């Protein structure tokens, strides 16, 4: 018979299926105990808050014989309470739209945004306290003003909670994916919803994309066989990509499919790449951008479209810039 459960999960290690019969309004995300589940729900996970207590808290002890919480998990109530408080702080300060990043989230396990090795190269900048960056807001502001070659304002960035470090990624959005195996804690922000990204086909600690022997072997204790099994399990749940159908009134981001910028003085010379319309030394340019609607279902009607432009007035040989949302 059908259980009509609002949520469920597939436990990867023990190959077990769980169905939650709790009311949807009672569902929340475990804040402290780490487990390998492939979860599914009738609700968007972005709408679920973190639980006020852990499943291993004394008020909700997961295992009476203490085998799970004490021996297996080695649950530390004090550390968990600190983490829950930190999540509460993030929840109240995670709006980074004033810096041009409409989407932000706090990741504490796998699923943080990465990219395959062939898409990396010199494609990100990092900042720390010595650069005047000590918080996620300062990180978002730094990324908004960042430039790398001819590229400006990277489409996403992240604040490393453990190392108090800021990363600004200039990698093309189409090349981004989510790390399937290595767990890290980041506060990430982007110009597109995180549901845009699929899981990567390999981990950052895979032998072809070896992050660091110190990191992958000694710190993470990376297990390639276990990771490959998890990636295969994730792949088995994937379905062919279908056009996305936004709900009525929902904002839907359409990434530019192509662009070209031409100087009036050199009409045959084109500068292709990320959106970067610039005027230097009085040199006028004309830019063209193409947006494809293939990601929108042909059954849907686009009621309106908004193009967000950010005008940056920079002073040569100066760190000062003024950004205007046009």
N, C-alpha and C positions, 0 to 999 in steps of 0.2 A: 504494500500500500504506500501511497505517497505521504511523506511526513510534512510536506509544505513548510520546511524549515527556512528561516530567513538567512541562515548562515551555516557554513560547513567548512571542513578542512580535510586535506589529505596529509597524513603524517608520513613524511618521506622515509625516515629511518626504520620505523616499525611497519610501514606499508599498511596503515590503518585509516579508515574513514570515520570522521566524526560529524554528526549533524547536531546543530544547536537548536533547541526548541524554545529558547528564551525569546521574549518579545524583542523586536528590533530596537525599541527605545532603551532596552537594558544592555545592549551590546557595547563593549568598549575594548580598547587595545591594551594588552599586557605591557606594563612599563619596564619591567626589570628582568624577567626570566626569558632566556633566549631558547628558541626551539625552531626546528625545520618543518614548517607547514606550508602547503599550497592552499591558501584560503580562498573562499568564494562567498559572495554575499549578494543579497538583493539590494543592498545599500552601497553607495559609493564609499570607499574607505576613507576618503577625505572628510566625510561627515561624522566619522567615529572619533570620539575623544579618547585619550588615554584613561585607563581606570585609576581611581583614587588610591587603590591598594593593589598589591601584587597577589597572584594566586598562591604565593608562598607566605603571605602575611599571616600573622598569628590569628587574625580575625577570620581568615579563610584558608586554613591549612590544607594544602593539596593532598598530603599523604599522612595518615595517622601514624604509620610506622617510621616516618621521617626518612625513608629510603630516598625519596625523590628530592625534597627540598633541602634537606640537611646534607646527605651524603653525595648525591649526584650533582645538585645545583650549587651546594655550599652557599645557600642564601644568606645575604647580609642585609638585615632589615635597615640598619643605619644608612648604608650606601644607597639602598633602594629609595628611602625617603628623600635623600638629597637629590636623586635623579628625578623623582616625581616633582619636586619643587622646581627644579630647573626646567622641566617640561612646561610647568604652569607659567613660568616666566617667559618662555619662548612663545607660548600660545598668545600672550598678550602683546608681544612686540614683533610678531613675524610679518606684519604688513609692510612690505617694501615697495609698494606701488609708486611711492613718491620718487623712487630712484629708477623707475621704468620697468621694474620686475613685478608683474602682477601675480606671479605664482611663487609660493615659498612653502617649504615643508621641513620637518625635523626627522631625519632618518637615524635610527639607532641600531640597525642590523644590516642585512644585505639590501640590494635594491637602489643603492646610491648611484648617481649618474656617472658613467665612465664612457669609454670609447675603445674600439678595436685598435691594435697597434699601428695599422696602416693609415689611420686617420689622425694620428697624434702629431708627430713632428714638434716643431717649436710653436705650439698653438695655445699656450696658456701662460699667464703671469701669476706670480705669488707675492703676497705681502704679509708682513708680520708687525709686531709692536714697534720695531725700529723704523717702520715706514708710516707710523701713525695710525695703524689699524689694530684695534683692540676689541671690536665687537662686530656682530653680523651687520648692523646698520652701517658702520664705517666701511665694512667690506663691500656692501652693495654700492655705496657711494663711490668707492674706489674703482669698482668694476665699471660703473656707469661712465666714469671719466677716462677709463683706460683706453689706450691705443696700442696696436701691434702692427707695425708696418702701415699699410693703408687702411686697416680695419679699425673701427671704433665701436664702443659699447658692445662687449661680448654678449651673446644671447643668454648665457647662464654663468653662475658662479656658485661658490660654496664656502662656508665657514667651518673649518675643522675645529670641533669643540675640544678635543683632547689637546691638540698642539697649538690652539689659539692662532691659527693661520688662515689666510684668505687666498682663495684660488679664483681666477677669472678665466673662463674657457672660451676661446675663439673658434673651437671646433664647429664645423657645420652641423646644424641641428639634425640633419638626416643621418649623420654618422654617430650620434650619441645613442647610448644604450645603458641598461642598468646592470650593475655588477651582481652576478648570481650566487657567489659563494663567500667572498670575504666580507666580514662584518665591520662596519665603521660607523662613527657618529658624525653626521654633518648637518648643518642647516643650509639647505640648498635653495636657490632662487633662480627663476628663469622667466623668459617672456612667453613661454608656452606652457600648457598644462603638463604635468609629469606623466599623465596617462598617455601622452604622445609616444613615449619610449617603450620599446620592448626590452627583454633581457638580452644581454650580450651572449654570443655563441661560445665565448671562452672567458675565463677569469683573468683579472690583471696579474694573477700569480701563475697563470699557465706557462708552460715552458717556452712557448712562442712569444709570450708577452710578459717576460720575467721582470717583475717590478723591482725586486731587491732581495738578495739572499738574506740579508739581515732582517728584512721585513717579512718576507713570505715564509721563510724556513723557521727562523727563531721566534718571531713575534706572533705570526698568524698560525704557525704549524700547518701549513697548507697541505691538504690531502687531495691529490689530483683525481684519484679514482672516485672518491666520494663526491667531488665537485662535478666530474663528468656525469655521474649518475643523477645528480640534481639537475644539471642542464638538460639531460635527456627527458627527465620528468617534466620540466618546464616546457620543453618543446612539444611534448605529447599533449599538453593542454592548449597549445596555441592553435588558432584557426586561421584560415586565409583572411587576409585583410579585406574588409568590406567598407564601403563608404560610411563615414561617420554621420550620424543623424543627430544634430543638436536639438535640445528641447526648445520649446517655444520661448523666445526671449533670452536664450543662452548665448553668451559670447563664444565665438569659435575662431581660433587663430588659423589663418591660412598663410603658410610660409611662401615667400617669393620663389618662383621657380627659375627665374633668370633675370639678369640685369646687365646694363652696359652704360658707361659714362663716356661722353665724347666732349673734347674741348672744341670751342668754335674755331680756334685758330688751327686746329689739327683734326679735321672731321674724320680722317681715316684711322686715327689712333684711338683705340678703345681700351678702357680700363675695366676689366670684368672682375667680379668677386662679390664680397659682401656689400650690403647697402652702405655706401659711403659717398654721399654727394658733397663735394667740397668746392670752395672758391678760394683760390690762393693768388695773392699778388694781383688782384683785379681780373684774373683769368676766368671768364665765364665758362660754365659747362652745362650741358644738357644731359639728363639721365633718364633712362627708360627702365621700367620694372614690369615684369610679367607675372601675373598671379593666375594659376590654373585652378579650376573649380572641380578637379577630378576627385578631391577628397570629400566633396559634398554630394550627398545622394541626389540623383536627378529628380526624385520625388519631392525634394524640399524646395522651398522658396526663400531666397535670400532677401530679407526685408530691408536691410541697410548694411552698409560697409563703412568702416572707419579706418583711415590711414593715419597712423601715429608717426609724426616726424619730430625729431629732436634737433634743434638748432644749437650748435656749439660754437661759441665765439672764443677763439684761442688767441693768446698773445705770444708771439715768437719768443723762444728762449725764456719762457716763464711757465710756472706750474699752475698759474691761475687760469681757470676757464669758467665761463658762464653758460649754463645749459638752459634752454627754453623749450618747453613742451608746446609745439605749434599745433 
